[in-house]
Amino acid sequence: MIMGLCLLVYNLAQRKLRQALLTSDGSIRNQVKKFTNKPTMRWIFQMFQSVHLLFVDGQQQISNLTEERQKILIYLGESCRQYYLMI
């Protein structure tokens, strides 16, 4: 049952990202550095593995949040941007 729920969330996130890319006529680089408007969530998750939350002098900071990753977060929605402190 948990596996089914995980697959549902994965599929919904992938659909939301692809629809956002289609409506804004945007694209994202894939694994071979070509632009696509149908990325997989597996690739998106791999891109965000190197993003980390740091505490420096008591303040939260995000490391390795490149412009490309910020662009992807815009397509994913406000809740994802809040998670990565892009409010």
GUGUSE-948153 format. One line per 3 residues: number of its first residue (from 1); for each residue x, y, z of N, C-alpha, C. Coordinates in nm, 3 decimals. Each point is the difference from the previous one (the first is absolute). Layout:
BEGIN
NUM = X:Y:Z:X:Y:Z:X:Y:Z  ...
This chain:
BEGIN
1 = 0.082:-0.119:0.000:-0.082:0.119:0.000:0.087:0.127:0.000  0.109:-0.003:0.076:0.088:0.117:0.005:0.067:0.020:-0.135  0.038:-0.110:-0.065:0.062:0.010:-0.131:-0.098:0.064:-0.100
4 = -0.125:-0.039:0.005:-0.100:0.059:-0.089:-0.017:0.149:0.025  0.002:0.041:0.126:-0.012:0.142:0.034:0.122:0.077:-0.051  0.118:-0.057:0.015:0.122:0.066:-0.049:-0.004:0.017:-0.152
7 = -0.045:-0.102:-0.071:-0.010:0.009:-0.146:-0.103:0.104:-0.042  -0.108:0.014:0.076:-0.101:0.100:-0.029:0.059:0.140:0.014  0.070:0.026:0.109:0.060:0.132:0.023:0.103:0.030:-0.108
10 = 0.082:-0.098:-0.034:0.102:0.014:-0.104:-0.066:0.038:-0.133  -0.106:-0.072:-0.036:-0.068:0.025:-0.127:-0.068:0.136:-0.001  -0.061:0.041:0.110:-0.065:0.131:0.007:0.102:0.113:-0.012
13 = 0.114:-0.015:0.063:0.104:0.103:-0.009:0.054:0.010:-0.142  0.019:-0.114:-0.064:0.049:0.000:-0.137:-0.102:0.065:-0.094  -0.126:-0.029:0.020:-0.105:0.060:-0.083:-0.006:0.151:0.020
16 = 0.010:0.045:0.125:-0.005:0.144:0.028:0.117:0.071:-0.066  0.118:-0.057:0.009:0.118:0.061:-0.061:-0.015:0.007:-0.151  -0.042:-0.108:-0.061:-0.014:-0.003:-0.146:-0.108:0.096:-0.048
19 = -0.110:0.011:0.072:-0.105:0.094:-0.038:0.048:0.144:0.013  0.075:0.028:0.105:0.053:0.136:0.018:0.098:0.035:-0.112  0.080:-0.096:-0.041:0.093:0.024:-0.110:-0.074:0.023:-0.131
22 = -0.106:-0.075:-0.024:-0.076:0.017:-0.124:-0.074:0.134:-0.004  -0.060:0.040:0.111:-0.077:0.124:0.000:0.091:0.123:-0.012  0.120:-0.007:0.053:0.091:0.114:-0.009:0.098:-0.014:-0.115
25 = -0.013:-0.106:-0.078:0.089:-0.027:-0.114:0.147:-0.005:0.047  0.021:-0.061:0.116:0.134:-0.010:0.057:0.061:-0.136:-0.026  0.126:-0.013:0.037:0.069:-0.128:-0.013:0.112:-0.009:0.103
28 = 0.043:-0.122:0.025:0.104:-0.029:0.099:0.102:-0.091:-0.067  0.125:0.016:0.038:0.104:-0.089:-0.054:-0.016:-0.140:0.057  0.018:-0.099:-0.086:-0.006:-0.139:0.047:0.141:-0.053:0.027
31 = 0.014:-0.130:0.015:0.127:-0.060:0.037:0.110:0.023:-0.104  -0.037:0.012:-0.127:0.099:0.020:-0.106:0.007:0.147:-0.043  -0.047:0.090:0.088:0.009:0.145:-0.017:-0.083:0.054:-0.116
34 = -0.102:-0.074:-0.043:-0.092:0.049:-0.102:-0.127:0.049:0.069  -0.062:0.101:-0.057:-0.120:0.055:0.060:-0.121:-0.088:-0.030  -0.083:-0.021:0.102:-0.121:-0.079:-0.014:-0.112:0.064:0.082
37 = -0.122:-0.021:-0.045:-0.114:0.046:0.080:-0.071:-0.117:0.067  0.063:-0.119:-0.006:-0.056:-0.119:0.067:0.107:-0.069:0.085  0.050:0.069:0.102:0.099:-0.064:0.087:-0.066:-0.101:0.094
40 = 0.077:-0.093:0.047:-0.050:-0.096:0.099:0.031:0.053:0.140  -0.083:-0.037:0.095:0.026:0.042:0.138:0.126:-0.066:0.054  0.034:-0.115:-0.051:0.125:-0.065:0.043:0.119:0.091:-0.028
43 = 0.001:0.060:-0.119:0.109:0.091:-0.036:-0.003:0.126:0.087  -0.118:0.051:0.026:-0.013:0.120:0.083:0.048:-0.029:0.142  -0.037:-0.116:0.055:0.046:-0.037:0.134:0.152:-0.012:0.003
46 = 0.059:-0.057:-0.104:0.145:-0.013:-0.005:0.067:0.137:-0.005  -0.061:0.094:-0.072:0.058:0.134:-0.008:0.002:0.068:0.138  -0.099:-0.028:0.082:-0.012:0.067:0.129:0.072:-0.075:0.113
49 = 0.067:-0.110:-0.030:0.072:-0.073:0.106:0.116:0.080:0.058  0.056:0.090:-0.078:0.116:0.076:0.048:-0.039:0.131:0.068  -0.128:0.028:0.014:-0.047:0.120:0.069:-0.013:-0.031:0.148
52 = 0.061:0.084:0.085:0.003:-0.027:0.143:-0.042:0.123:0.080  -0.057:-0.026:0.116:-0.036:0.106:0.095:0.114:0.014:0.100  0.051:0.121:0.014:0.111:0.028:0.091:-0.044:0.100:0.105
55 = 0.059:-0.010:0.117:-0.020:0.098:0.106:0.132:0.072:0.022  0.003:0.129:-0.036:0.120:0.082:0.014:-0.033:0.115:0.092  0.068:0.006:0.113:-0.024:0.104:0.100:-0.147:0.008:0.039
58 = -0.063:-0.116:0.013:-0.138:-0.007:0.042:-0.103:0.031:-0.108  0.046:0.022:-0.123:-0.092:0.028:-0.110:-0.001:-0.117:-0.098  -0.118:-0.026:-0.057:-0.013:-0.107:-0.099:0.042:0.051:-0.137
61 = 0.079:-0.083:-0.069:0.041:0.031:-0.136:-0.008:-0.126:-0.084  -0.026:0.017:-0.128:-0.006:-0.112:-0.093:0.126:0.004:-0.086  0.070:-0.112:-0.012:0.119:-0.005:-0.084:-0.031:-0.073:-0.130
64 = 0.071:0.035:-0.105:-0.009:-0.061:-0.133:-0.136:0.018:-0.066  -0.067:0.108:0.027:-0.128:0.028:-0.065:0.029:0.089:-0.121  0.027:-0.063:-0.113:0.038:0.070:-0.122:-0.121:0.066:-0.064
67 = 0.025:0.081:-0.102:-0.108:0.066:-0.073:-0.091:-0.103:-0.067  0.057:-0.105:-0.051:-0.080:-0.105:-0.065:-0.093:-0.067:0.101  0.050:-0.028:0.119:-0.084:-0.062:0.104:-0.107:0.097:0.048
70 = 0.032:0.128:0.009:-0.100:0.099:0.038:-0.110:0.009:-0.105  0.036:-0.011:-0.127:-0.099:0.001:-0.108:-0.095:-0.119:0.014  0.055:-0.115:0.032:-0.082:-0.121:0.019:-0.096:0.019:0.117
73 = 0.048:0.061:0.107:-0.085:0.024:0.117:-0.116:0.094:-0.033  0.024:0.094:-0.089:-0.109:0.089:-0.042:-0.109:-0.081:-0.069  0.039:-0.095:-0.082:-0.098:-0.085:-0.069:-0.073:-0.093:0.097
76 = 0.065:-0.041:0.108:-0.062:-0.094:0.093:-0.099:0.064:0.095  0.008:0.131:0.021:-0.100:0.066:0.081:0.054:0.062:0.128  -0.091:0.070:0.067:0.037:0.079:0.118:0.044:-0.086:0.118
79 = -0.064:-0.113:0.022:0.037:-0.083:0.115:0.142:-0.052:-0.013  0.043:-0.032:-0.120:0.138:-0.045:-0.021:0.098:0.115:0.019  -0.038:0.119:-0.045:0.087:0.116:0.019:0.015:0.033:0.148
82 = -0.106:-0.014:0.078:0.010:0.025:0.144:0.094:-0.100:0.066  -0.004:-0.123:-0.045:0.087:-0.103:0.057:0.147:0.035:-0.020  0.032:0.060:-0.114:0.137:0.038:-0.031:0.028:0.147:0.032
85 = -0.081:0.061:0.087:0.018:0.136:0.049:0.000:0.104:-0.112  -0.080:-0.023:-0.103:-0.014:0.097:-0.110:-0.133:0.072:0.011  -0.024:0.063:0.110:-0.131:0.064:0.024:0.002:0.141:-0.053
